[in-house]
Amino acid sequence: MPSLKDVSTKIVGVKKTSQITKAMNMVSAAKLRGAQQKMENFHPYAEKFNKTMANLSGGASGDYPLMEVRDVQAVEIVVVTSDRGLCGSFNSNIIRMAEKLAAKYEADGKKVSYVCIGKKGSNYFRKTGKMRKDYRDIMGTFQMFNAREIAQDIAANFEAGETDEVKVIYNHFRSVAKQEPTNLHLLPIKPVESEEEEGAAAGSSGDYIYEPSSEEIMTVLLPLYMNVMIYNSMLQIGAGEHAARMTAMDNATNACNDIVSELTMIYNKARQAAITGDLMDIVGGAEALKG
């Protein structure tokens, strides 16, 4: 049985760890409110943008480089993760999905490269030798210009013929308790499906007249569409990271409390054993004096 001093030292250490995890839980909860509000504020813009793209791309005519469909020989996977850890399996789920997708493409004889957004994904895929570019230390303070820079680089690589298809993998923020790994098709851009198209056959639908022409507008909107998709995935990661860390730190705090309870029981048993031993020595000495 361990000594009383050893058990007491362990209890103090675990209690200090519990204080740290509880503080991190509170910090993550505070940051989550801001990140979630930022994500929700962007949602109406993204929704309206998608509706506009649906109306334009549905009847689009003309050749657009970002919509060019060609035989897939090279695939680029954009992996969006956080810069910091201590958030459970949040990042590992994204990395696992990216690896499975890459293995599937490589089994079909296709070349795979990675663009990593976030330090965790960058650190992991750097050792594979397949990472084309990475963006580190931006997930804590990213803005739309960061998403624009990333989207422009991906688009330029696609237009140059270096890659034929681009996928984005990130965690979709469902709720505080659930972040779902998602595989998003980014390039070539497909005509966006409108929610109203399903009921169009039942009723009449009007056409809009655009000035300038819809072709000119599409030329401008297609790069912006990529910006929106990249920025939205980064917002999802930003909110999901804090939610996952908050859950992980809450679990860690509960685990620390359980360990303290177990150690306290061991301490009490060791203390009782020590007291019993001392009493036995006293009683033995008294009996020896009587004899």
C-alpha positions in Angstrom: 0.0 0.0 0.0 1.4 3.5 -0.9 2.5 5.8 1.9 0.2 8.6 3.1 2.6 11.2 1.7 2.6 9.7 -1.8 -1.2 9.6 -1.9 -1.5 13.1 -0.5 0.9 14.4 -3.1 -1.1 12.8 -5.9 -4.4 14.2 -4.6 -2.9 17.7 -4.6 -1.6 17.3 -8.1 -4.9 16.0 -9.5 -6.8 18.8 -7.9 -4.5 21.3 -9.6 -5.1 19.6 -12.9 -8.8 19.8 -12.3 -8.6 23.5 -11.7 -6.7 24.0 -15.0 -9.2 21.9 -17.0 -12.2 23.7 -15.4 -10.6 27.1 -16.3 -10.0 25.9 -19.9 -13.7 24.8 -20.1 -14.9 28.2 -19.1 -12.5 30.0 -21.5 -13.7 27.7 -24.4 -17.4 28.4 -23.5 -16.8 32.1 -23.7 -14.9 31.8 -27.0 -17.6 29.5 -28.4 -20.3 32.2 -28.0 -18.3 34.6 -30.1 -17.4 32.0 -32.8 -21.0 30.7 -33.0 -22.4 34.2 -33.3 -19.9 34.9 -36.1 -20.9 31.7 -37.9 -24.7 32.5 -37.5 -24.2 36.0 -38.8 -22.5 34.8 -41.9 -25.3 32.2 -42.6 -27.9 34.6 -44.1 -25.3 35.9 -46.6 -24.2 32.4 -47.6 -27.8 31.4 -48.0 -28.7 34.4 -50.3 -25.4 33.9 -52.2 -26.3 30.2 -52.9 -29.8 31.2 -54.1 -28.3 33.7 -56.5 -25.8 31.2 -57.8 -28.7 28.7 -58.2 -30.6 31.1 -60.4 -27.6 32.1 -62.5 -25.9 28.7 -62.9 -29.1 26.8 -63.7 -29.3 28.4 -67.1 -25.7 29.4 -67.5 -24.3 29.2 -71.0 -20.6 29.7 -71.8 -17.3 28.3 -70.8 -16.1 29.1 -67.3 -12.6 27.8 -66.2 -13.8 27.0 -62.7 -16.7 24.9 -64.1 -14.6 22.9 -66.5 -15.2 19.2 -66.1 -12.3 17.0 -67.2 -10.9 13.5 -66.8 -9.7 13.3 -63.2 -6.1 12.4 -62.9 -5.0 14.6 -60.0 -7.0 15.4 -56.9 -6.4 18.1 -54.3 -7.8 17.7 -50.8 -8.2 20.8 -48.7 -8.0 19.8 -45.0 -9.3 22.4 -42.5 -8.3 21.8 -38.9 -7.6 23.9 -35.8 -4.3 25.3 -34.8 -4.5 24.1 -31.2 -5.2 20.7 -29.6 -6.8 19.5 -26.4 -10.2 19.1 -28.1 -10.6 15.4 -28.1 -11.0 13.6 -31.5 -12.0 16.8 -33.3 -9.0 17.0 -35.5 -8.2 13.3 -35.8 -11.7 12.7 -37.3 -10.9 15.2 -40.1 -7.5 13.7 -40.7 -8.9 10.2 -40.8 -11.5 11.1 -43.4 -8.9 12.8 -45.5 -6.7 9.8 -45.4 -9.5 7.4 -46.4 -10.5 9.7 -49.3 -6.9 9.9 -50.5 -6.5 6.1 -50.2 -9.6 5.7 -52.3 -8.3 8.0 -55.1 -4.8 6.5 -55.0 -6.3 3.0 -55.4 -7.9 4.2 -58.6 -4.5 5.4 -59.8 -5.0 9.1 -59.2 -2.4 11.6 -57.8 -3.3 13.2 -54.5 -2.0 16.4 -53.0 -3.0 18.3 -49.8 -3.6 21.9 -48.9 -3.8 22.2 -45.1 -5.5 25.0 -43.3 -4.6 24.9 -39.6 -1.5 23.7 -37.8 -2.8 20.3 -36.7 -3.5 19.1 -40.2 -0.3 20.7 -41.5 1.9 19.0 -38.9 0.3 15.6 -39.7 0.4 15.7 -43.5 3.8 17.4 -43.8 5.5 14.1 -43.2 3.6 12.4 -46.1 5.4 14.5 -48.6 2.2 15.2 -50.5 1.3 18.6 -49.0 1.4 21.3 -51.6 0.8 24.3 -49.4 -0.2 25.0 -45.8 -1.7 27.9 -43.9 -0.7 27.9 -40.2 -1.5 30.0 -37.2 -4.5 31.8 -38.9 -7.4 29.9 -37.4 -7.5 32.0 -34.2 -7.9 35.4 -36.1 -8.9 34.5 -39.7 -10.9 37.0 -41.8 -12.4 36.9 -45.3 -9.1 37.9 -46.9 -7.5 34.7 -45.6 -10.2 32.7 -47.3 -9.8 34.7 -50.5 -6.1 34.1 -50.5 -6.6 30.4 -50.1 -9.3 30.2 -52.7 -7.3 32.1 -55.2 -4.3 29.8 -54.8 -6.6 26.7 -55.2 -8.3 28.2 -58.3 -5.0 29.1 -59.9 -3.7 25.6 -59.4 -6.9 24.2 -60.9 -6.9 26.5 -63.9 -3.2 25.7 -64.6 -4.2 22.1 -65.0 -2.2 20.9 -62.0 -5.3 19.4 -60.4 -8.6 18.2 -61.9 -10.8 18.0 -58.8 -10.7 19.7 -55.4 -12.4 18.4 -52.2 -12.7 20.2 -48.9 -12.8 18.2 -45.6 -13.8 19.9 -42.3 -16.1 19.4 -39.3 -19.6 20.6 -39.8 -21.0 22.3 -36.7 -24.3 20.5 -35.9 -24.5 21.4 -32.2 -22.2 21.9 -29.2 -22.2 18.2 -28.7 -21.8 17.1 -32.3 -19.3 18.1 -35.0 -19.7 16.0 -38.1 -16.7 15.3 -40.6 -17.9 16.6 -44.0 -16.6 16.0 -47.5 -17.4 19.0 -49.7 -16.9 19.1 -53.5 -15.3 22.5 -54.4 -13.9 22.2 -57.9 -15.0 22.1 -60.7 -17.9 24.2 -59.5 -21.2 22.4 -60.2 -24.5 24.3 -60.9 -26.0 25.0 -57.5 -29.3 23.3 -57.0 -32.1 25.5 -55.8 -34.6 24.3 -53.2 -37.4 25.7 -55.4 -36.4 23.5 -58.4 -38.2 20.5 -56.9 -41.6 22.3 -57.0 -40.9 24.2 -60.3 -42.7 21.5 -62.3 -45.9 22.0 -60.3 -46.1 25.8 -60.9 -44.7 28.6 -63.0 -41.3 30.1 -62.2 -40.1 33.5 -63.4 -36.8 34.4 -65.0 -34.7 37.3 -63.9 -33.2 39.8 -66.4 -29.6 40.7 -65.4 -27.7 43.8 -66.2 -24.9 43.3 -67.1 -25.4 39.8 -68.6 -25.6 36.7 -66.5 -22.3 35.5 -68.1 -20.5 38.5 -66.9 -22.0 38.2 -63.4 -21.1 34.5 -63.3 -17.4 35.3 -64.1 -17.3 37.5 -61.0 -19.4 35.3 -58.7 -17.6 32.0 -59.3 -14.4 33.1 -57.5 -16.6 34.7 -54.8 -18.5 31.4 -54.4 -15.1 29.7 -53.6 -14.4 32.4 -51.1 -17.7 31.8 -49.4 -17.2 28.0 -49.3 -13.7 28.2 -47.8 -14.7 30.9 -45.3 -17.7 29.0 -44.2 -15.7 25.8 -43.6 -13.2 27.9 -41.5 -16.1 29.3 -39.5 -17.4 25.8 -38.8 -14.0 24.7 -37.6 -13.7 27.8 -35.4 -16.9 27.2 -33.6 -16.5 23.4 -33.5 -13.0 23.6 -32.0 -14.2 25.5 -29.0 -17.3 23.3 -28.6 -15.1 20.1 -28.7 -12.5 21.6 -26.3 -15.3 22.6 -23.9 -16.7 19.0 -24.0 -13.2 17.5 -23.6 -12.2 19.7 -20.7 -15.5 19.0 -19.0 -14.9 15.3 -19.3 -11.3 15.8 -18.1 -12.6 17.7 -15.0 -15.1 14.9 -14.2 -12.3 12.3 -14.6 -10.1 14.3 -12.2 -12.9 14.4 -9.6 -13.3 10.6 -9.9 -9.6 10.1 -9.5 -9.6 12.4 -6.4 -12.4 10.3 -4.9 -10.5 7.1 -5.5 -7.3 8.5 -4.1 -9.1 9.8 -1.1 -10.5 6.4 -0.4 -7.0 4.9 -0.7 -5.6 7.6 1.6 -8.3 6.9 4.2 -7.5 3.2 4.0 -3.8 3.8 4.4 -4.4 6.2 7.3 -6.6 3.7 9.0 -4.0 0.9 8.5 -1.3 3.1 10.0 -3.5 3.9 13.0 -4.4 0.3 13.5 -0.7 -0.6 13.3 0.2 2.0 16.0 -2.6 0.8 18.2 -1.4 -2.8 17.9 2.1 -1.7 18.9 0.7 0.1 22.0 -1.4 -2.8 23.0 1.5 -5.2 22.4 3.8 -3.1 24.6 1.2 -2.8 27.4 0.7 -6.6 27.4 4.5 -7.1 27.5 4.8 -4.8 30.5 2.0 -6.8 32.3 3.9 -10.0 31.7 
